[in-house]
Amino acid sequence: MPRHCLTLDLKDDATAIAEYKRYHVKIWPEVKQSLLDAGVVEMEIYLLGTRMFMIMDVNDKFSLSAKAAADAANTKVQEWEAIMGGFQQPLPQSRPGQRWVAMERVFSLAEQ
């Protein structure tokens, strides 16, 4: 199963980080459905300080560009992303307008 690992930073504000975490206790149903419709099978997000790490396990039909296009056409997902964007800050490696950045896998125990 394909896997995508992405990272970004949250703003260094304890109150905002707590609010970000609160939003993720139960994401909006429309956001969850958009992930499932795109082919996301499992998603986990981890936090250390301000650094976020997301793991997405996806099916073979999943495409990051198709997901981005579907999100752009979904007003509820756009509303969610606008709220989340208020908590997030781009990494130095981010392109203009980019938040989540794909990470490079450098090790796999299964391949040893």
A tleap script that builds the chain and sets N, CA, C and O, in Angstrom:
source leaprc.protein.ff14SB
mol = sequence {
  NMET PRO ARG HIE CYS LEU THR LEU ASP LEU
  LYS ASP ASP ALA THR ALA ILE ALA GLU TYR
  LYS ARG TYR HIE VAL LYS ILE TRP PRO GLU
  VAL LYS GLN SER LEU LEU ASP ALA GLY VAL
  VAL GLU MET GLU ILE TYR LEU LEU GLY THR
  ARG MET PHE MET ILE MET ASP VAL ASN ASP
  LYS PHE SER LEU SER ALA LYS ALA ALA ALA
  ASP ALA ALA ASN THR LYS VAL GLN GLU TRP
  GLU ALA ILE MET GLY GLY PHE GLN GLN PRO
  LEU PRO GLN SER ARG PRO GLY GLN ARG TRP
  VAL ALA MET GLU ARG VAL PHE SER LEU ALA
  GLU CGLN
}
set mol.1.N position { 0.845 -1.173 0.000 }
set mol.1.CA position { 0.000 0.000 0.000 }
set mol.1.C position { 0.894 1.241 0.000 }
set mol.1.O position { 1.801 1.352 0.825 }
set mol.2.N position { 0.643 2.170 -0.918 }
set mol.2.CA position { 1.459 3.395 -0.942 }
set mol.2.C position { 1.309 4.206 0.343 }
set mol.2.O position { 0.257 4.210 0.981 }
set mol.3.N position { 2.378 4.882 0.695 }
set mol.3.CA position { 2.403 5.709 1.907 }
set mol.3.C position { 3.019 7.057 1.554 }
set mol.3.O position { 3.987 7.140 0.799 }
set mol.4.N position { 2.433 8.111 2.120 }
set mol.4.CA position { 2.971 9.457 1.983 }
set mol.4.C position { 3.268 9.981 3.381 }
set mol.4.O position { 2.442 9.855 4.284 }
set mol.5.N position { 4.441 10.564 3.558 }
set mol.5.CA position { 4.840 11.153 4.833 }
set mol.5.C position { 5.141 12.622 4.578 }
set mol.5.O position { 5.975 12.968 3.741 }
set mol.6.N position { 4.445 13.474 5.315 }
set mol.6.CA position { 4.562 14.913 5.108 }
set mol.6.C position { 4.803 15.608 6.439 }
set mol.6.O position { 4.521 15.065 7.507 }
set mol.7.N position { 5.331 16.821 6.350 }
set mol.7.CA position { 5.628 17.564 7.565 }
set mol.7.C position { 5.307 19.035 7.372 }
set mol.7.O position { 5.279 19.535 6.247 }
set mol.8.N position { 5.069 19.712 8.467 }
set mol.8.CA position { 4.937 21.161 8.520 }
set mol.8.C position { 5.105 21.601 9.958 }
set mol.8.O position { 5.212 20.771 10.860 }
set mol.9.N position { 5.127 22.887 10.171 }
set mol.9.CA position { 5.218 23.435 11.523 }
set mol.9.C position { 3.939 24.156 11.883 }
set mol.9.O position { 3.270 24.738 11.028 }
set mol.10.N position { 3.611 24.109 13.158 }
set mol.10.CA position { 2.561 24.961 13.700 }
set mol.10.C position { 3.215 26.225 14.229 }
set mol.10.O position { 4.411 26.242 14.523 }
set mol.11.N position { 2.429 27.273 14.347 }
set mol.11.CA position { 2.936 28.503 14.952 }
set mol.11.C position { 3.274 28.215 16.413 }
set mol.11.O position { 2.601 27.422 17.072 }
set mol.12.N position { 4.297 28.851 16.898 }
set mol.12.CA position { 4.774 28.619 18.265 }
set mol.12.C position { 3.897 29.379 19.256 }
set mol.12.O position { 4.281 30.420 19.788 }
set mol.13.N position { 2.711 28.826 19.486 }
set mol.13.CA position { 1.717 29.450 20.348 }
set mol.13.C position { 0.946 28.317 21.024 }
set mol.13.O position { 0.169 27.618 20.374 }
set mol.14.N position { 1.160 28.139 22.318 }
set mol.14.CA position { 0.575 27.002 23.043 }
set mol.14.C position { -0.945 26.987 22.953 }
set mol.14.O position { -1.540 25.916 22.838 }
set mol.15.N position { -1.580 28.141 23.001 }
set mol.15.CA position { -3.040 28.202 22.912 }
set mol.15.C position { -3.513 27.754 21.534 }
set mol.15.O position { -4.471 26.989 21.421 }
set mol.16.N position { -2.843 28.228 20.490 }
set mol.16.CA position { -3.201 27.850 19.124 }
set mol.16.C position { -2.964 26.359 18.885 }
set mol.16.O position { -3.767 25.701 18.223 }
set mol.17.N position { -1.869 25.828 19.418 }
set mol.17.CA position { -1.587 24.400 19.266 }
set mol.17.C position { -2.668 23.575 19.957 }
set mol.17.O position { -3.113 22.562 19.415 }
set mol.18.N position { -3.088 23.989 21.127 }
set mol.18.CA position { -4.167 23.280 21.827 }
set mol.18.C position { -5.454 23.319 21.009 }
set mol.18.O position { -6.182 22.329 20.952 }
set mol.19.N position { -5.734 24.441 20.385 }
set mol.19.CA position { -6.935 24.563 19.550 }
set mol.19.C position { -6.825 23.681 18.312 }
set mol.19.O position { -7.804 23.043 17.923 }
set mol.20.N position { -5.665 23.635 17.696 }
set mol.20.CA position { -5.429 22.775 16.535 }
set mol.20.C position { -5.696 21.315 16.914 }
set mol.20.O position { -6.364 20.582 16.184 }
set mol.21.N position { -5.171 20.919 18.048 }
set mol.21.CA position { -5.386 19.546 18.518 }
set mol.21.C position { -6.868 19.289 18.794 }
set mol.21.O position { -7.374 18.204 18.510 }
set mol.22.N position { -7.561 20.281 19.344 }
set mol.22.CA position { -8.992 20.134 19.622 }
set mol.22.C position { -9.773 19.888 18.331 }
set mol.22.O position { -10.667 19.042 18.298 }
set mol.23.N position { -9.442 20.617 17.278 }
set mol.23.CA position { -10.106 20.412 15.985 }
set mol.23.C position { -9.933 18.979 15.489 }
set mol.23.O position { -10.817 18.437 14.826 }
set mol.24.N position { -8.801 18.373 15.808 }
set mol.24.CA position { -8.507 17.035 15.288 }
set mol.24.C position { -9.034 15.899 16.161 }
set mol.24.O position { -8.867 14.730 15.812 }
set mol.25.N position { -9.665 16.221 17.291 }
set mol.25.CA position { -10.281 15.172 18.110 }
set mol.25.C position { -11.385 14.495 17.300 }
set mol.25.O position { -11.542 13.275 17.356 }
set mol.26.N position { -12.140 15.279 16.556 }
set mol.26.CA position { -13.172 14.759 15.661 }
set mol.26.C position { -13.275 15.712 14.485 }
set mol.26.O position { -13.926 16.753 14.569 }
set mol.27.N position { -12.622 15.345 13.379 }
set mol.27.CA position { -12.634 16.226 12.221 }
set mol.27.C position { -14.037 16.305 11.631 }
set mol.27.O position { -14.878 15.440 11.873 }
set mol.28.N position { -14.270 17.349 10.859 }
set mol.28.CA position { -15.575 17.543 10.241 }
set mol.28.C position { -15.899 16.357 9.326 }
set mol.28.O position { -15.006 15.849 8.648 }
set mol.29.N position { -17.138 15.913 9.296 }
set mol.29.CA position { -17.513 14.760 8.457 }
set mol.29.C position { -17.181 14.967 6.982 }
set mol.29.O position { -16.785 14.020 6.303 }
set mol.30.N position { -17.334 16.183 6.481 }
set mol.30.CA position { -17.039 16.454 5.073 }
set mol.30.C position { -15.551 16.312 4.776 }
set mol.30.O position { -15.169 15.878 3.689 }
set mol.31.N position { -14.724 16.674 5.730 }
set mol.31.CA position { -13.276 16.539 5.563 }
set mol.31.C position { -12.901 15.063 5.579 }
set mol.31.O position { -12.119 14.604 4.747 }
set mol.32.N position { -13.462 14.329 6.527 }
set mol.32.CA position { -13.205 12.885 6.582 }
set mol.32.C position { -13.642 12.209 5.292 }
set mol.32.O position { -12.913 11.378 4.750 }
set mol.33.N position { -14.826 12.557 4.793 }
set mol.33.CA position { -15.322 11.944 3.568 }
set mol.33.C position { -14.437 12.282 2.377 }
set mol.33.O position { -14.232 11.442 1.501 }
set mol.34.N position { -13.910 13.503 2.335 }
set mol.34.CA position { -13.032 13.889 1.224 }
set mol.34.C position { -11.750 13.048 1.219 }
set mol.34.O position { -11.223 12.707 0.160 }
set mol.35.N position { -11.268 12.726 2.403 }
set mol.35.CA position { -10.076 11.872 2.500 }
set mol.35.C position { -10.388 10.461 2.019 }
set mol.35.O position { -9.633 9.885 1.235 }
set mol.36.N position { -11.492 9.912 2.484 }
set mol.36.CA position { -11.884 8.563 2.076 }
set mol.36.C position { -12.151 8.504 0.577 }
set mol.36.O position { -11.719 7.566 -0.094 }
set mol.37.N position { -12.861 9.502 0.047 }
set mol.37.CA position { -13.168 9.531 -1.390 }
set mol.37.C position { -11.911 9.604 -2.242 }
set mol.37.O position { -11.885 9.087 -3.359 }
set mol.38.N position { -10.865 10.247 -1.721 }
set mol.38.CA position { -9.610 10.397 -2.465 }
set mol.38.C position { -8.762 9.131 -2.446 }
set mol.38.O position { -7.821 8.994 -3.229 }
set mol.39.N position { -9.100 8.203 -1.546 }
set mol.39.CA position { -8.329 6.968 -1.463 }
set mol.39.C position { -7.416 6.882 -0.263 }
set mol.39.O position { -6.546 6.013 -0.211 }
set mol.40.N position { -7.598 7.773 0.715 }
set mol.40.CA position { -6.819 7.682 1.942 }
set mol.40.C position { -7.428 6.571 2.787 }
set mol.40.O position { -8.608 6.615 3.134 }
set mol.41.N position { -6.611 5.577 3.113 }
set mol.41.CA position { -7.062 4.421 3.885 }
set mol.41.C position { -6.839 4.658 5.378 }
set mol.41.O position { -7.670 4.287 6.207 }
set mol.42.N position { -5.714 5.276 5.707 }
set mol.42.CA position { -5.367 5.583 7.107 }
set mol.42.C position { -4.529 6.845 7.111 }
set mol.42.O position { -3.723 7.077 6.210 }
set mol.43.N position { -4.728 7.656 8.138 }
set mol.43.CA position { -3.939 8.870 8.294 }
set mol.43.C position { -3.675 9.073 9.775 }
set mol.43.O position { -4.574 8.943 10.605 }
set mol.44.N position { -2.432 9.391 10.092 }
set mol.44.CA position { -2.056 9.730 11.462 }
set mol.44.C position { -1.225 11.006 11.409 }
set mol.44.O position { -0.444 11.216 10.481 }
set mol.45.N position { -1.405 11.856 12.421 }
set mol.45.CA position { -0.601 13.066 12.547 }
set mol.45.C position { 0.040 13.053 13.931 }
set mol.45.O position { -0.628 12.808 14.935 }
set mol.46.N position { 1.330 13.318 13.969 }
set mol.46.CA position { 2.095 13.367 15.208 }
set mol.46.C position { 2.635 14.776 15.401 }
set mol.46.O position { 2.842 15.510 14.435 }
set mol.47.N position { 2.862 15.146 16.653 }
set mol.47.CA position { 3.346 16.480 16.988 }
set mol.47.C position { 4.488 16.382 17.990 }
set mol.47.O position { 4.414 15.637 18.966 }
set mol.48.N position { 5.548 17.150 17.732 }
set mol.48.CA position { 6.637 17.324 18.685 }
set mol.48.C position { 6.965 18.808 18.693 }
set mol.48.O position { 7.485 19.339 17.712 }
set mol.49.N position { 6.661 19.476 19.800 }
set mol.49.CA position { 6.848 20.928 19.845 }
set mol.49.C position { 5.920 21.578 18.846 }
set mol.49.O position { 4.701 21.550 19.016 }
set mol.50.N position { 6.486 22.165 17.802 }
set mol.50.CA position { 5.671 22.753 16.742 }
set mol.50.C position { 5.720 21.933 15.446 }
set mol.50.O position { 5.001 22.236 14.494 }
set mol.51.N position { 6.553 20.913 15.409 }
set mol.51.CA position { 6.723 20.113 14.184 }
set mol.51.C position { 5.656 19.037 14.080 }
set mol.51.O position { 5.489 18.217 14.984 }
set mol.52.N position { 4.934 19.050 12.962 }
set mol.52.CA position { 3.917 18.049 12.672 }
set mol.52.C position { 4.482 17.025 11.694 }
set mol.52.O position { 5.316 17.351 10.849 }
set mol.53.N position { 4.020 15.785 11.816 }
set mol.53.CA position { 4.412 14.707 10.910 }
set mol.53.C position { 3.159 13.917 10.583 }
set mol.53.O position { 2.500 13.402 11.487 }
set mol.54.N position { 2.817 13.813 9.302 }
set mol.54.CA position { 1.621 13.099 8.869 }
set mol.54.C position { 2.009 11.879 8.044 }
set mol.54.O position { 2.847 11.953 7.146 }
set mol.55.N position { 1.382 10.765 8.369 }
set mol.55.CA position { 1.536 9.530 7.610 }
set mol.55.C position { 0.188 9.233 6.967 }
set mol.55.O position { -0.824 9.132 7.660 }
set mol.56.N position { 0.172 9.093 5.640 }
set mol.56.CA position { -1.042 8.720 4.918 }
set mol.56.C position { -0.809 7.421 4.182 }
set mol.56.O position { 0.054 7.342 3.307 }
set mol.57.N position { -1.566 6.409 4.528 }
set mol.57.CA position { -1.587 5.183 3.747 }
set mol.57.C position { -2.753 5.310 2.782 }
set mol.57.O position { -3.874 5.612 3.189 }
set mol.58.N position { -2.489 5.081 1.508 }
set mol.58.CA position { -3.478 5.340 0.464 }
set mol.58.C position { -3.635 4.127 -0.441 }
set mol.58.O position { -2.766 3.256 -0.495 }
set mol.59.N position { -4.760 4.085 -1.149 }
set mol.59.CA position { -4.938 3.007 -2.114 }
set mol.59.C position { -4.290 3.408 -3.443 }
set mol.59.O position { -3.760 4.510 -3.578 }
set mol.60.N position { -4.341 2.509 -4.405 }
set mol.60.CA position { -3.652 2.736 -5.672 }
set mol.60.C position { -4.271 3.844 -6.517 }
set mol.60.O position { -3.616 4.352 -7.427 }
set mol.61.N position { -5.512 4.229 -6.241 }
set mol.61.CA position { -6.139 5.303 -7.026 }
set mol.61.C position { -5.767 6.695 -6.512 }
set mol.61.O position { -6.065 7.691 -7.171 }
set mol.62.N position { -5.123 6.779 -5.349 }
set mol.62.CA position { -4.820 8.072 -4.739 }
set mol.62.C position { -3.807 8.851 -5.557 }
set mol.62.O position { -2.844 8.296 -6.086 }
set mol.63.N position { -4.050 10.156 -5.646 }
set mol.63.CA position { -3.130 11.081 -6.304 }
set mol.63.C position { -3.155 12.387 -5.519 }
set mol.63.O position { -4.227 12.928 -5.249 }
set mol.64.N position { -1.984 12.897 -5.152 }
set mol.64.CA position { -1.920 14.172 -4.438 }
set mol.64.C position { -2.527 15.302 -5.266 }
set mol.64.O position { -3.234 16.152 -4.724 }
set mol.65.N position { -2.259 15.320 -6.571 }
set mol.65.CA position { -2.793 16.392 -7.409 }
set mol.65.C position { -4.309 16.271 -7.566 }
set mol.65.O position { -5.008 17.285 -7.573 }
set mol.66.N position { -4.824 15.055 -7.690 }
set mol.66.CA position { -6.282 14.871 -7.771 }
set mol.66.C position { -6.941 15.265 -6.456 }
set mol.66.O position { -8.021 15.855 -6.460 }
set mol.67.N position { -6.306 14.947 -5.330 }
set mol.67.CA position { -6.843 15.327 -4.021 }
set mol.67.C position { -6.874 16.846 -3.904 }
set mol.67.O position { -7.857 17.409 -3.422 }
set mol.68.N position { -5.814 17.513 -4.337 }
set mol.68.CA position { -5.761 18.975 -4.279 }
set mol.68.C position { -6.857 19.593 -5.144 }
set mol.68.O position { -7.479 20.575 -4.740 }
set mol.69.N position { -7.098 19.035 -6.320 }
set mol.69.CA position { -8.150 19.555 -7.202 }
set mol.69.C position { -9.527 19.342 -6.587 }
set mol.69.O position { -10.370 20.238 -6.635 }
set mol.70.N position { -9.763 18.174 -6.014 }
set mol.70.CA position { -11.048 17.899 -5.365 }
set mol.70.C position { -11.247 18.826 -4.172 }
set mol.70.O position { -12.350 19.324 -3.950 }
set mol.71.N position { -10.190 19.058 -3.404 }
set mol.71.CA position { -10.278 19.959 -2.247 }
set mol.71.C position { -10.605 21.383 -2.680 }
set mol.71.O position { -11.375 22.073 -2.012 }
set mol.72.N position { -10.028 21.823 -3.787 }
set mol.72.CA position { -10.274 23.179 -4.280 }
set mol.72.C position { -11.734 23.385 -4.662 }
set mol.72.O position { -12.241 24.505 -4.614 }
set mol.73.N position { -12.408 22.303 -5.041 }
set mol.73.CA position { -13.814 22.383 -5.440 }
set mol.73.C position { -14.773 22.126 -4.286 }
set mol.73.O position { -15.987 22.203 -4.473 }
set mol.74.N position { -14.264 21.827 -3.113 }
set mol.74.CA position { -15.097 21.474 -1.959 }
set mol.74.C position { -15.077 22.628 -0.959 }
set mol.74.O position { -14.064 22.854 -0.296 }
set mol.75.N position { -16.189 23.360 -0.845 }
set mol.75.CA position { -16.215 24.552 0.001 }
set mol.75.C position { -15.983 24.226 1.471 }
set mol.75.O position { -15.363 25.016 2.183 }
set mol.76.N position { -16.466 23.084 1.937 }
set mol.76.CA position { -16.288 22.728 3.346 }
set mol.76.C position { -14.817 22.411 3.629 }
set mol.76.O position { -14.290 22.800 4.671 }
set mol.77.N position { -14.158 21.710 2.711 }
set mol.77.CA position { -12.726 21.423 2.872 }
set mol.77.C position { -11.941 22.731 2.813 }
set mol.77.O position { -10.986 22.906 3.569 }
set mol.78.N position { -12.325 23.652 1.929 }
set mol.78.CA position { -11.645 24.941 1.852 }
set mol.78.C position { -11.803 25.723 3.157 }
set mol.78.O position { -10.866 26.386 3.602 }
set mol.79.N position { -12.986 25.647 3.769 }
set mol.79.CA position { -13.213 26.306 5.055 }
set mol.79.C position { -12.300 25.706 6.124 }
set mol.79.O position { -11.682 26.435 6.901 }
set mol.80.N position { -12.220 24.364 6.160 }
set mol.80.CA position { -11.346 23.659 7.101 }
set mol.80.C position { -9.892 24.082 6.888 }
set mol.80.O position { -9.183 24.408 7.840 }
set mol.81.N position { -9.462 24.071 5.634 }
set mol.81.CA position { -8.072 24.407 5.325 }
set mol.81.C position { -7.748 25.851 5.713 }
set mol.81.O position { -6.636 26.137 6.157 }
set mol.82.N position { -8.704 26.753 5.551 }
set mol.82.CA position { -8.473 28.142 5.950 }
set mol.82.C position { -8.279 28.242 7.460 }
set mol.82.O position { -7.410 28.975 7.931 }
set mol.83.N position { -9.086 27.509 8.210 }
set mol.83.CA position { -8.938 27.517 9.668 }
set mol.83.C position { -7.596 26.904 10.058 }
set mol.83.O position { -6.863 27.479 10.862 }
set mol.84.N position { -7.270 25.733 9.490 }
set mol.84.CA position { -6.013 25.067 9.826 }
set mol.84.C position { -4.821 25.927 9.420 }
set mol.84.O position { -3.808 25.958 10.119 }
set mol.85.N position { -4.937 26.617 8.303 }
set mol.85.CA position { -3.853 27.476 7.846 }
set mol.85.C position { -3.513 28.582 8.835 }
set mol.85.O position { -2.378 29.059 8.872 }
set mol.86.N position { -4.485 28.988 9.632 }
set mol.86.CA position { -4.230 29.993 10.651 }
set mol.86.C position { -3.343 29.495 11.776 }
set mol.86.O position { -2.744 30.295 12.494 }
set mol.87.N position { -3.252 28.177 11.937 }
set mol.87.CA position { -2.406 27.578 12.969 }
set mol.87.C position { -1.026 27.207 12.434 }
set mol.87.O position { -0.079 27.045 13.204 }
set mol.88.N position { -0.915 27.075 11.119 }
set mol.88.CA position { 0.278 26.510 10.503 }
set mol.88.C position { 1.206 27.599 9.981 }
set mol.88.O position { 0.792 28.725 9.705 }
set mol.89.N position { 2.487 27.218 9.855 }
set mol.89.CA position { 3.449 28.107 9.215 }
set mol.89.C position { 4.302 27.277 8.269 }
set mol.89.O position { 4.626 26.128 8.569 }
set mol.90.N position { 4.663 27.846 7.139 }
set mol.90.CA position { 5.425 27.072 6.156 }
set mol.90.C position { 6.839 26.771 6.635 }
set mol.90.O position { 7.436 27.525 7.403 }
set mol.91.N position { 7.345 25.659 6.161 }
set mol.91.CA position { 8.741 25.304 6.406 }
set mol.91.C position { 9.635 26.088 5.446 }
set mol.91.O position { 9.158 26.552 4.410 }
set mol.92.N position { 10.914 26.244 5.766 }
set mol.92.CA position { 11.819 26.930 4.837 }
set mol.92.C position { 11.862 26.260 3.459 }
set mol.92.O position { 12.129 26.925 2.459 }
set mol.93.N position { 11.602 24.955 3.401 }
set mol.93.CA position { 11.641 24.216 2.139 }
set mol.93.C position { 10.345 24.339 1.337 }
set mol.93.O position { 10.282 23.855 0.207 }
set mol.94.N position { 9.323 24.967 1.888 }
set mol.94.CA position { 8.026 25.073 1.229 }
set mol.94.C position { 8.075 25.982 0.006 }
set mol.94.O position { 8.765 27.001 -0.015 }
set mol.95.N position { 7.317 25.576 -1.010 }
set mol.95.CA position { 7.093 26.467 -2.152 }
set mol.95.C position { 6.040 27.492 -1.739 }
set mol.95.O position { 5.311 27.256 -0.775 }
set mol.96.N position { 5.941 28.613 -2.432 }
set mol.96.CA position { 4.908 29.604 -2.094 }
set mol.96.C position { 3.512 28.962 -2.069 }
set mol.96.O position { 3.116 28.276 -3.011 }
set mol.97.N position { 2.790 29.194 -0.994 }
set mol.97.CA position { 1.452 28.642 -0.835 }
set mol.97.C position { 1.396 27.206 -0.338 }
set mol.97.O position { 0.311 26.698 -0.053 }
set mol.98.N position { 2.535 26.544 -0.229 }
set mol.98.CA position { 2.577 25.146 0.211 }
set mol.98.C position { 2.691 25.085 1.726 }
set mol.98.O position { 3.441 25.845 2.338 }
set mol.99.N position { 1.935 24.168 2.320 }
set mol.99.CA position { 2.052 23.952 3.757 }
set mol.99.C position { 2.703 22.596 4.016 }
set mol.99.O position { 3.863 22.546 4.426 }
set mol.100.N position { 1.992 21.511 3.790 }
set mol.100.CA position { 2.571 20.181 4.026 }
set mol.100.C position { 3.623 19.900 2.961 }
set mol.100.O position { 3.385 20.113 1.772 }
set mol.101.N position { 4.789 19.421 3.394 }
set mol.101.CA position { 5.903 19.124 2.497 }
set mol.101.C position { 6.226 17.635 2.610 }
set mol.101.O position { 6.341 17.093 3.710 }
set mol.102.N position { 6.369 16.986 1.458 }
set mol.102.CA position { 6.705 15.558 1.436 }
set mol.102.C position { 8.105 15.342 1.991 }
set mol.102.O position { 9.033 16.098 1.707 }
set mol.103.N position { 8.230 14.288 2.790 }
set mol.103.CA position { 9.522 13.935 3.378 }
set mol.103.C position { 10.160 12.814 2.562 }
set mol.103.O position { 9.462 12.033 1.914 }
set mol.104.N position { 11.457 12.743 2.597 }
set mol.104.CA position { 12.204 11.693 1.916 }
set mol.104.C position { 12.422 10.528 2.875 }
set mol.104.O position { 12.909 10.713 3.990 }
set mol.105.N position { 12.058 9.329 2.433 }
set mol.105.CA position { 12.330 8.146 3.248 }
set mol.105.C position { 13.807 7.811 3.102 }
set mol.105.O position { 14.318 7.704 1.987 }
set mol.106.N position { 14.486 7.648 4.223 }
set mol.106.CA position { 15.910 7.346 4.187 }
set mol.106.C position { 16.222 5.963 4.752 }
set mol.106.O position { 17.371 5.525 4.697 }
set mol.107.N position { 15.218 5.265 5.298 }
set mol.107.CA position { 15.451 3.947 5.859 }
set mol.107.C position { 14.158 3.143 5.901 }
set mol.107.O position { 13.080 3.673 6.171 }
set mol.108.N position { 14.295 1.855 5.628 }
set mol.108.CA position { 13.178 0.914 5.794 }
set mol.108.C position { 13.751 -0.399 6.314 }
set mol.108.O position { 14.568 -1.033 5.646 }
set mol.109.N position { 13.326 -0.800 7.489 }
set mol.109.CA position { 13.774 -2.070 8.064 }
set mol.109.C position { 13.375 -3.230 7.144 }
set mol.109.O position { 14.123 -4.200 7.014 }
set mol.110.N position { 12.217 -3.138 6.516 }
set mol.110.CA position { 11.737 -4.207 5.658 }
set mol.110.C position { 12.643 -4.435 4.453 }
set mol.110.O position { 12.640 -5.524 3.878 }
set mol.111.N position { 13.411 -3.432 4.068 }
set mol.111.CA position { 14.290 -3.555 2.911 }
set mol.111.C position { 15.717 -3.921 3.295 }
set mol.111.O position { 16.595 -3.957 2.432 }
set mol.112.N position { 15.961 -4.190 4.559 }
set mol.112.CA position { 17.308 -4.543 5.001 }
set mol.112.C position { 17.537 -6.032 4.889 }
set mol.112.O position { 18.619 -6.517 5.218 }
savepdb mol mol.pdb
quit
